[in-house]
């Protein structure tokens, strides 16, 4: 695109905002990216990359860096804590339709840092960190953001909110954010303790049924991520104390340890969906548009898929396509997020809430039958690996607008 390009303002420089800005910058669009944080957050966040996300990022030359700093996980398990019985889902059945038939366990910050380094080399992309947005709005021919601390107003052809659950852009759109909060709080911790030395047949990603609360074990380079749920009514800050978490791990794995803890993050889990993702020149993506249970690792991946889809539509709009081209973004992404991401994550959560060893064994038997049936297993893994949702999004490209 020539000089004098239309401008896109992206609010929020998490992985979704960075991916959108980078994609637009590669297409020659002038982009200004705003974030209140002075640097990429190192807080415990997402760590699972699904096959189609790795395919997308490979087109940008980023997947190789993620692979060098992450851990390839070719299979994942659902286990019974009490007996060690388990079912394994092998992602190699997807090898004929993805270049990356596995999950990659890698910290979200690695992706953010890789994207940021690359976009800073793009002449039409500007990143402003340590800047807060006070207000967002639009006029007939442009959109704007008002910066905090009297820093003035920036104008653009479009403003995109990748600014998380409390999105100021979503509020400016006037969208509701309906849904609910799960009753169970999540405690996320990392430890160098080698769980696979205790259970040699452990996979790299494991969802474990246990009477006093289910938990997850995810293997990253040099550490394991443990996702626990509190088992008492104590305040969250008490449950998140290192001594309390070590005590919980010692109860789960008596005779093992020590459980050195490197990081701890408590958080509440939501399932919410914005009622609309666009109003004129204002749009939203990622956590600003949807939140889901982290079981299955679809949140960050879904946001990156939003960014790639929105990037394509914005480039077309800025290149003089029909004025309604941006309607395709919400039409493609909202139903998939609702039916294939939020709903699947909710099913994952509900399955892990089963009580009673007999009930869990029955469920495990059904899952084993599924894993042993190649066609059914393939369909299930296409769904849980997000390939099916992307197929649906492509099919929706020419469908009527979402009601």
N, C-alpha and C positions, 0 to 999 in steps of 0.2 A: 504494500500500500504506500502511496505517496505521502510526502510531508503534509501536515495539516489534517492528519487523520482525525476521525472522531475519537473521543476518549471514553474509556471505561474506568470507573472507580470501583475498586474491590475493597470492602470493609472486612477485615479479618485475615491475618496471615498464618492461619493454621494450614494443615496439609491441603484442605479443599481450596482455600483462597490462593495459596501458592500455586497449586496445580492449574487453577483457572487462569491466573495471571501469566503463568509460564506458557500455557497453550495459546493464549491470545497474543503474547509477545512474539512467539514463533511465527504467528500468522501475520505479523507486522502491524498489530493494533497498538496504539498508545494506551498504556495502562498505568494507573497509579494505585498502589496497594498500601493500605493503611492498617496499622496495628498498634494497640496501646502498649504491648509488651516490648521491652527494649531488645529482646533476642528470642530465638526459638525456645519454646518451653521444653524443659527436660522432665516435666512431671510425668508420672506413670499414666500412659494413655493406651491407645490401641497398639497391638503388636502382631496381628494376623493379617497377612496379605493373601488374597485368594487368587486362583489362576488367571481369571480375566483381567484383574487389576495389574498383575505382573505383566500380562501381555500388553496392556495399554502403556504402562510405564516403560516397557522395553522399546517401544517406538520412539521414546524420548532419550534412550540411552541410560536410563536410571536403574533399571532392574539389575544390571550387573553389579552396581555398587551395593544395592540392597542385599544381593546374594553373598557378596564378600563380607558383609557385616551381620548377616542373619543366619538362621538355621533352617535348612530345608526339612520339611516334615511331610513325607510321602503318604502317611496314614494317620488317622486319628481314632480314638477309642471312646467307648462308653463302658464304665466299669462298675462292678459291685465292690464296695470297700471291704465288706465283711469277708468275702470269699475269694476275691481276685478274679471271679468270672468276668469276661468282657467280650465285646464285639469290636472288630477292627474294620474300618472303612478305608479301602485302598484307593487312592486317587489316580492310580495309573490307568484305570479304566477310561479316563478322560484324555489319554495321550493323543488320540487322533483328532482332537478339536482344540487343543491348547498347547502352546509351546512350554507351558509350565504346569504339568499335572501334579501339583503338590501345593501345600500351604507353605508359606515362608513366615517364620517367626522372627520378627525384627522390630525394634523400637520405632514408633511413629516418628520420633525426633530425627532419626536417620533420613527418612524421606524428606521431612521438612528442610533439613539442612542441605540436602542434595538439590532440592528444587530452588532454594534461596540462592545458593552459589551460582546456579545456572542462570537464573533470571536476572541476576545482577550484571551478567555479561550481555544482556539484550539491550540495545540502545533505546528502545521505546518503552521500557519498563522502569518505573521508579518505585522504590520501596521506602515508605516513611514509617519508621518505628518510633515508639514512645509518644504516639499521637492518639488522642481519644476523640471520638465522634460524639458531638452533643445532640445533633439533630440531622434528619434526612428529609428531603422533600423533592418535588418536581414541579416543573412548569410545562407548558405545551411543547416546547422544543428542546428541553434539557432537564437533567436532574442535578441535584446538589447535595453536598454534605457540609454541615457546619462543624468546624473543629472546636474543641474545647480550649479553654485558657485564652480566649480572644485571638486565636490564630487565623480567624477568617473563614471564608467559604470557598469550596472548590466545586467547579461545575464539570459536568460530563454529559455525554449522550445517554449513558446508562450507569446506574449504581447497582452493584450486586452485593448482597449481604451474605458473607460467609462467617458471620460473627456469633455463631453459637446459639445456645438455648435461650439466651436473653436478648436475642437479636433486635437491635434498634431499627434495622431495615424492615424486618417482618412487621414490627409495630407500625411503621410508616405505611406499609402496604395495607394495613388494616385487617390482616389475616388473623383468625383465631388459631390457637395452638392446642387443640383438644386432645384429650387422652387421659392417662392416669399415671400414678406412681406405684411401682411395685412395693409390697409391704416389707420385703426383705432388703436390708442394707448390704452392700458389698464391701468387703475388706480386701484390698489388693496388696500383696506384699511380694518382694523378691528375696530369694535366699540362694546361696551357693550349695546348699545341701543337695546331694546327688540322689534324688528319688529313684532314678533308674538303677542304682546299685542295690536298692531294697527290693524293687520289682523289675527284674531284667527284661520282662516282656512289655514294659511300659512304652507307649508311643510318645511322640513329641507333643501331642495335644490330647488331653484326657479330661473327660467329664465324669465325675465319680459320684455315685449314689452312696449316701451314708445316713444313718438314722438321725444323728444330731445335726443334720444340715449338709446338703451336697457341697462339693467343692470342685475346683478345676486345677489342673496342673499343666502348665505350658512351658516347654523347654526352649530357652533362648541361649545364645552363646554364653557359656560360663555361669548361667543362673537359671533358676526355675521361677516362674511366676505362679503364685498360689492365690486363688480367688476363694475366699471364705465368706460365710454368712454368720453374723453374730448368733449366739445361742442363748442370750439372756436379754433382759430389758434394760441393761445398763446404758447410759448415754453413749453416743457414738464416739466421743473423744476418749471415753474409758475403754471401749471395745478396741479402739485403734492403738492403744498403748502397746509398745513392743513386748513387754512382759506378758500381756494378756494373749497376744497372738502366739508367742512361743509356747505358752501353756496350752493353747488350743491344739497346736501342732503336736506337742508331746502327748496329748490325749489321743489324737488320731493315730499316731505312730509310736506307741510305747516301746521303749528300749532303743530308739533311734535318736539321732541328733548328733551334735548340737544344731539348733536351727538359728544360725546367724541371720539377722534381717538387715537388708541393705536399704530398702525403701518401703514405705507404707503409704497407701492412699485409700481412705474411706470415701464412699460416695453412694448416693441414692440413684436408683435406676428408673427411668421413665420410658413410656411409650407414648409418643405424641406426633401428630401430623398437622402441619399448617394447612389451613383450609384452601389457600391459594398461594402460588409461588411467584406471581407476577402481578403488578399493577402498573401499566404503562411502561415507564422507563426504570422501574424499580423491580429487582428480582432477588431471590434467595436460593441458597443451596446448602447442602450438608446439614449440620446440626441446627442451623437456623430454620430449616424446613422440616426436619424429622429427627426423632430420637427413638432408639429401640434398645431392647435388652441386649447386653453384649454377648450372651451365649451364642456362639456361632461366628463371632467376629465380623459382623456385617456393617457396622456403623461407619467407620472410616472408609471402607471399600465403597459403600453406597454413596458417600459424599464425593469420592473421587470420580465415580461414574456420573454423578450429577455434573461435576465440573467439566468433564469431557463432552457430555451432551450439550451443556449450555454454551461451551466454547464454540462448538460447531454452529449453533443457532445464532450466536452473537456475531460471528464472522460473516455469516450470510446476511444478517440484518445490516451490518455496517458496510457491506459491499453492494447494497442497493437492492436486496431481495424484497419481495412483497412485504408490506407493512405487518402482515399477520404471521410472519415466519416464526416469531418468538412464541406464539401460542403452542408450537410443537414441543417446546421444552417441557412445559407442565404436562402436556398430553402424554408424553413418553415416560416421564419419570415419576409423577405422582402415583399413578395406579400400581407401578412396579414396586415402589417403596411401600405402599399400603398393603399390597397382596403378597409380595414375595420377600420383603425384608422385615417389616414390622410383624407381619403375621407369622413368618417362619421363626423369627427370634422369640416370639411369644410361645410358639409350640415347643421350641427348645427349652424354654424356661419351665413351661408346664410339665414337660416330660420329666425333668429333674426334680419335680416336687412330689413325685410318687412316694407314698408311704408304705412301709411293710415289705419285708424281704420277699414274700411270695409274689406280691404285685409287681415288684421290680424284676423278679426272675421271669415272670410272664412277659413283661415288656421287653426284657433282654432277649427272650426267645423269639419274639416277633422281629426284633432288629437283626438277629442272626439269620433268620429266614430271608429277610430283605437283602442282607449283605451277600448271601449265598446265591441269590438269583441275579445273574449278571445284568439283565435288562432292567429289572426294577432297581438294582443298586445304581446303575448308571444314571437312571432318571432322578433318583434321590440325590446323588452327588452333583448332578447338573444343577439341581435346585439349590442345595446347600452351599455350593461353590459359586453361585450367582450367575452362572452361564444362562440358565433358563430365563432369569429376569431380564437379562440384556437382549435375549431373543425376543421376548415380549415387547420390550421397548422399541426395538426396530420395527416390529409388526405394527406398533401403534403410531408410527411416524405419519401415516396418512389417515388415521382414524379421526372421528369428530372430536372436538374439544371435550375435556373432562367436565362433567356437570358439576 
